[in-house]
Amino acid sequence: MSAQNTRTTPFTVAGVELSSRLIMGTGGLTDLAMLERALTASGTELTTVALRRFAPGRAASSGDAVAYSGRPQDSLYGILRRNDIRVLPNTAGCYTARDALLTAELGREALETDWVKLEVIADEDTLLPDGVELLDATEKLVRRGFTVFAYTSDDPVLALRLEDAGASAVMPLGAPIGTGLGILNPHNIELIASRASVTVVLDAGIGTASEAALAMELGCDALLLASAVTRAQDPVAMAQAMKHAVQAGRLARGAGRIARRTHALASSPMAGRIDPADDDAPRGDWPARSAAKAAGDPVPSGERVTSSDPAPRDVLDDPAPGGGTTR
């Protein structure tokens, strides 16, 4: 893909065209006003929301909406509607396909969308996907008419199985959720991206902007992150950094990096370079040589004279006091 095509090709997922390739999560930031500023700074048009049961007017149990006053405009969903950001319900916290199906159905009913980010995790310590339950849930949700964004491991084989099961997007992790370790297996991520015929979104593990750029350089179509922004010291500034990193990485992928080489390769041409055999050519001792010539002192061709030490350096077998030679 050329750099020109990279700039002009829109990001289309499940038939919907989005101008931003950065998908944001909302967990981890309790200040909704700060969250809104960060979402705006990121330029995102799609944001995940973990589904939880909670009573209107009370704080939610998750980090997605803890400062809800009871007024719709003050809720997380009010923020997303106000900024024209599409909601992507998330089945975070589900351990079985059965739990994920129930959560997805609740999300479809409450938010009136068939889109779902499918997470089925194996345990609380690693938060790694359970491949068996994930594949089962994907097949069943697709049959129920859902558009599935499947959060998966960096296993290229499982990614293809999810695609075959009908997932509209596969979302391999860079590292476990919330670790900020970056992309631990870039080879596998690049392999997944090169073989997929559906959207590939790197999800989880990103800690800073350089890692976001790398995800795009590896061939991912988009990037999803939350903790890298919501837990940053300055969430708004980090959101801006991630926005530009995704754009830069995408451009770099289209531009084509240079090949890696074992040995150096000069970028300047050798033609027209200064000939070292030319006695008047500048070199390390050129100021001292010029001074010697101006004074009329001979400068033998074998000598190297410096301004700090006018004594000859390259003269061998020069008689020294007391006999012997100097070097």
Residue pairs with C-beta under 8 A, 6 or more apart in sequence:
1 9
1 253
1 254
2 254
3 251
3 254
3 255
4 254
5 254
6 250
6 251
6 253
6 254
6 255
7 251
7 254
10 17
10 18
10 19
11 17
11 18
11 19
11 20
11 21
11 221
11 222
12 18
13 168
13 169
13 199
13 221
13 222
14 115
14 147
14 168
14 169
14 199
16 86
18 45
18 46
18 86
19 43
19 45
20 42
20 43
20 44
20 45
20 46
20 243
20 246
21 216
21 221
21 222
21 223
21 246
21 247
21 250
22 42
22 43
22 44
22 212
22 222
22 223
22 225
22 242
22 243
22 246
23 44
23 46
23 47
23 48
23 88
23 201
23 222
23 223
23 224
23 225
24 38
24 39
24 42
24 44
24 46
24 47
24 48
24 224
24 225
24 226
24 229
24 239
25 47
25 48
25 90
25 224
25 225
25 226
25 227
25 230
26 35
26 39
26 47
26 48
26 49
26 50
26 63
26 64
26 65
26 76
26 226
26 230
27 50
27 62
27 63
27 64
27 92
27 226
27 227
27 230
28 63
28 178
28 226
28 227
28 230
28 231
29 35
29 38
29 63
29 229
29 230
29 231
29 235
30 63
30 66
30 67
31 67
32 65
32 66
32 67
32 68
32 74
32 76
32 79
34 235
34 236
35 76
35 79
35 230
35 235
36 79
36 82
36 83
37 235
37 236
38 229
38 230
38 235
38 236
38 238
38 239
39 47
39 79
39 80
39 83
39 85
39 239
40 83
41 236
41 237
41 239
41 240
41 243
42 229
42 239
42 240
42 242
42 243
43 243
44 85
45 84
45 85
45 86
46 85
46 86
46 88
47 80
47 85
47 86
47 87
47 88
48 88
48 89
48 90
48 117
48 224
48 226
49 64
49 76
49 77
49 80
49 87
49 88
49 89
49 90
49 111
50 62
50 64
50 90
50 92
50 93
51 89
51 90
51 91
51 92
51 103
51 106
51 107
51 110
52 60
52 61
52 62
52 64
54 60
54 61
54 65
56 68
56 70
57 68
57 69
57 70
58 68
59 65
59 66
59 67
59 68
60 66
60 68
63 230
64 76
65 75
65 76
65 77
67 74
68 74
68 75
68 76
71 78
72 78
73 82
77 87
77 111
79 85
80 86
80 87
86 113
86 115
87 111
87 113
87 115
88 113
88 115
88 116
88 117
88 149
89 103
89 104
89 107
89 108
89 111
89 113
89 115
89 116
89 117
90 116
90 117
90 119
91 99
91 100
91 103
91 104
91 107
91 116
91 117
91 118
91 119
91 120
92 119
92 121
93 119
93 121
94 100
94 103
94 119
94 120
94 121
95 120
95 121
95 122
95 130
95 133
96 120
96 133
97 120
97 133
97 134
97 136
97 137
97 140
99 120
100 118
100 119
100 120
100 133
100 137
100 141
101 137
101 140
101 141
101 144
104 116
104 118
104 141
104 146
105 144
107 113
107 116
108 114
108 116
108 146
114 145
114 146
114 147
115 146
115 147
115 149
116 141
116 146
116 147
116 148
116 149
117 149
117 151
117 171
118 134
118 137
118 138
118 141
118 148
118 149
118 150
118 151
118 167
119 129
119 151
120 129
120 130
120 133
120 134
120 137
121 127
121 128
121 129
121 130
122 128
122 129
122 130
126 176
127 176
127 177
127 178
128 153
128 173
128 176
129 151
129 152
129 153
129 173
131 152
131 153
131 155
131 158
134 150
134 151
134 152
134 158
134 162
135 158
135 161
135 162
135 165
138 148
138 150
138 162
138 165
138 166
138 167
139 165
139 166
141 148
142 148
142 165
142 166
142 167
147 168
148 166
148 167
148 168
148 169
149 167
149 168
149 169
149 171
149 201
150 162
150 167
150 169
150 170
150 171
151 171
151 173
151 203
151 204
152 158
152 159
152 162
152 170
152 171
152 172
152 173
153 172
153 173
154 172
154 173
154 174
154 184
154 185
154 188
154 189
154 192
155 172
155 188
156 188
156 191
156 192
156 195
159 170
159 172
159 192
159 195
159 196
159 200
160 195
160 196
162 170
163 170
163 196
163 197
163 198
167 198
168 198
168 199
169 198
169 199
169 200
169 201
170 192
170 196
170 198
170 199
170 200
170 201
171 200
171 201
171 202
171 203
171 224
172 188
172 189
172 192
172 200
172 202
172 203
173 202
173 203
173 204
173 205
174 181
174 182
174 183
174 184
174 189
174 202
174 203
174 204
174 205
174 206
174 211
174 215
175 181
175 182
175 183
175 184
175 204
175 205
176 204
176 205
177 204
177 205
177 227
178 204
178 227
178 231
179 205
179 207
180 205
180 206
180 207
180 208
180 227
180 228
181 205
181 207
182 205
182 206
182 207
182 208
182 211
182 214
183 189
183 202
183 205
183 206
183 211
183 214
183 215
183 218
184 205
186 214
186 218
189 202
189 215
189 218
189 219
189 220
190 218
190 219
192 200
193 200
193 218
193 219
193 220
193 221
194 219
199 221
199 222
200 219
200 220
200 221
200 222
201 220
201 221
201 222
201 223
201 224
202 215
202 218
202 220
202 222
202 223
202 224
203 223
203 224
203 225
204 224
204 225
205 211
206 212
206 215
206 223
206 225
206 228
206 242
207 228
208 228
208 238
208 241
209 238
209 241
209 242
209 244
209 245
210 245
212 223
212 225
212 228
212 242
212 245
212 246
212 249
213 245
213 246
213 248
213 249
213 252
214 249
215 223
215 246
215 249
216 223
216 245
216 246
216 248
216 249
216 250
216 252
216 253
217 249
217 252
217 253
217 257
218 253
219 253
222 246
223 242
223 246
225 242
228 238
228 242
229 235
229 238
229 239
229 242
232 238
274 281
274 282
275 281
276 283
279 301
284 304
284 306
285 304
285 305
285 306
287 307
288 305
288 306
288 307
288 310
289 299
289 305
291 307
292 298
292 299
292 305
293 299
299 305
300 312
300 315
302 314
302 315
303 312
303 313
303 314
303 315
304 312
304 313
304 314
305 312
305 313
306 313
312 318
316 325
316 327
317 325
318 325
318 326
319 325
320 326
